[in-house]
Amino acid sequence: MELVVVALVVLGLLVVANLLLTGAVVRRLAAHERKFATLGSAYPAPGGLAAGSKVPAFAAETTDGRTVDAGFLGDKPGVIGFFSTTCPGCLEQAPEFADAVASGTPGFAVVSGEGGAELLSMLESVPVVREPDSGGPIGAGFEVDTFPSFFVVEGDMVVSAVLSTAEAKELVAK
């Protein structure tokens, strides 16, 4: 019986010590969070047209000779993806974007930069507009400053900025 009492007392002391240490860690994390909040973000928030903005007027030719403009997507919601030939994240997102457009989601890709054979091969099933840099007419019109960037365009030509192809597919499916 004494052994059980000793074991319970030791266990109780361990639980109290654990609670005190956990409280100290939580206080320390809160202090660090306040400190980091004053420093600001190390990475800029994705830029681009704000949600609810009207699609800017544009017209461009795709690599396969088609013309795309603000009405290209039709009256159904569609997606426009902005990719850069120098962006590793673009290579990760390109296959999912191409699958979404190939599976019936209206859309096209804007690829900025020179070269990019690997990226272009991933997007071969998608209408692609090439721009020399992010300051091209479509990129500038959508105010794109981070890659990849995705915009869902509703039937009334209003933009919803999204963070990924998966998020774009969810919005388009609604």
C-alpha positions in Angstrom: 0.0 0.0 0.0 2.8 2.4 0.8 4.3 1.7 -2.6 1.0 2.8 -4.3 1.0 6.1 -2.2 4.6 6.8 -3.1 3.9 6.1 -6.8 0.9 8.4 -6.8 2.8 11.2 -5.0 5.7 10.9 -7.5 3.2 10.9 -10.4 1.4 13.9 -9.0 4.7 15.8 -8.7 5.6 14.9 -12.3 2.2 16.2 -13.5 2.7 19.5 -11.6 6.2 19.9 -13.0 4.9 19.2 -16.5 2.1 21.8 -16.1 4.7 24.4 -14.9 7.0 23.7 -17.8 4.2 23.8 -20.3 3.0 27.2 -18.9 6.6 28.5 -19.2 6.8 27.4 -22.9 3.5 28.9 -23.7 4.5 32.3 -22.2 7.8 32.2 -24.1 6.0 31.4 -27.4 3.6 34.2 -26.8 6.5 36.6 -26.2 8.2 35.5 -29.4 5.0 35.8 -31.4 4.6 39.4 -30.2 8.2 40.2 -31.1 7.9 38.6 -34.6 4.6 40.5 -35.2 6.4 43.8 -34.8 9.1 42.7 -37.4 6.6 42.2 -40.2 6.5 39.4 -42.7 9.7 38.1 -44.3 7.7 37.3 -47.4 5.5 39.8 -49.1 1.8 38.9 -49.5 0.9 37.8 -53.0 0.0 40.8 -55.0 -2.4 41.3 -57.8 -5.9 42.6 -58.4 -8.0 42.7 -55.3 -11.0 40.3 -55.1 -14.0 42.0 -56.5 -12.0 44.0 -59.1 -13.1 44.0 -62.8 -10.9 42.1 -65.2 -8.8 44.6 -67.2 -9.1 44.8 -70.9 -6.5 42.8 -72.7 -5.9 40.8 -75.9 -3.0 38.5 -76.6 -2.0 35.6 -78.8 -1.3 32.2 -77.4 1.7 30.1 -78.5 -0.7 28.1 -80.7 -2.0 31.1 -82.5 -5.4 31.6 -80.7 -6.4 35.0 -79.4 -7.3 35.4 -75.8 -9.1 38.4 -74.3 -11.2 39.2 -71.3 -14.2 37.4 -72.9 -12.1 34.2 -73.7 -13.4 32.5 -70.6 -17.0 32.9 -71.6 -19.8 33.3 -69.1 -18.6 30.4 -66.9 -16.1 31.0 -64.1 -12.6 30.4 -65.3 -9.1 30.6 -64.1 -6.0 32.4 -65.3 -2.6 31.2 -64.0 0.5 33.4 -64.0 3.8 31.5 -64.1 7.5 32.5 -64.4 10.2 30.5 -66.1 12.5 31.2 -63.0 10.0 30.1 -60.3 10.5 26.7 -58.7 7.0 26.9 -57.2 5.6 27.3 -60.7 7.0 24.0 -61.7 5.2 22.4 -58.8 1.8 24.1 -59.6 1.9 23.8 -63.4 0.8 20.1 -63.7 -2.3 20.6 -61.4 -3.2 23.8 -63.3 -2.9 22.0 -66.7 -5.1 19.1 -65.4 -7.7 21.6 -64.2 -7.9 23.4 -67.5 -7.7 20.1 -69.5 -10.6 18.7 -67.4 -13.0 21.4 -68.6 -12.3 24.4 -66.4 -12.0 27.4 -68.8 -8.6 29.1 -68.5 -5.3 29.9 -69.8 -1.7 30.4 -68.6 0.5 33.5 -68.8 4.2 32.5 -68.7 6.7 35.3 -68.1 10.4 35.1 -68.9 12.7 33.6 -71.4 13.2 29.9 -72.0 11.3 27.6 -69.7 11.0 24.5 -71.8 10.2 22.3 -68.8 7.4 24.6 -67.6 6.0 25.0 -71.1 5.9 21.2 -71.6 3.9 20.9 -68.4 1.4 23.4 -69.7 1.2 22.1 -73.3 -2.5 21.1 -73.0 -3.3 24.7 -71.9 -3.5 27.9 -74.0 -0.3 29.8 -73.1 0.5 33.4 -73.6 4.2 34.3 -73.4 5.3 37.6 -71.9 8.9 38.8 -71.8 8.6 39.6 -68.1 6.0 40.2 -65.4 5.5 43.7 -66.7 3.8 42.4 -69.9 0.3 43.6 -70.8 -1.6 40.9 -69.0 0.7 40.6 -66.0 0.7 44.4 -65.6 -3.1 44.5 -66.0 -3.6 41.9 -63.2 -0.9 43.6 -61.2 1.0 40.3 -60.7 4.2 40.6 -58.7 4.5 37.0 -57.3 4.6 33.7 -59.0 2.7 31.5 -59.4 -0.5 33.6 -59.1 -4.0 32.5 -59.9 -7.2 34.4 -60.5 -10.7 33.0 -60.8 -12.8 35.2 -63.1 -16.5 35.0 -62.5 -19.0 35.3 -65.4 -19.5 39.0 -64.7 -15.7 39.6 -65.2 -15.0 40.0 -61.5 -11.7 38.7 -60.1 -11.2 36.4 -57.1 -7.5 36.0 -56.3 -6.7 32.5 -55.0 -3.5 30.9 -53.7 -3.4 27.6 -55.5 -4.9 25.7 -58.4 -6.8 23.5 -55.8 -8.5 26.6 -54.4 -9.3 27.8 -57.9 -10.9 24.5 -58.7 -13.1 24.7 -55.6 -14.3 28.3 -56.5 -15.0 27.3 -60.1 -17.0 24.3 -59.0 -19.3 26.3 -56.8 
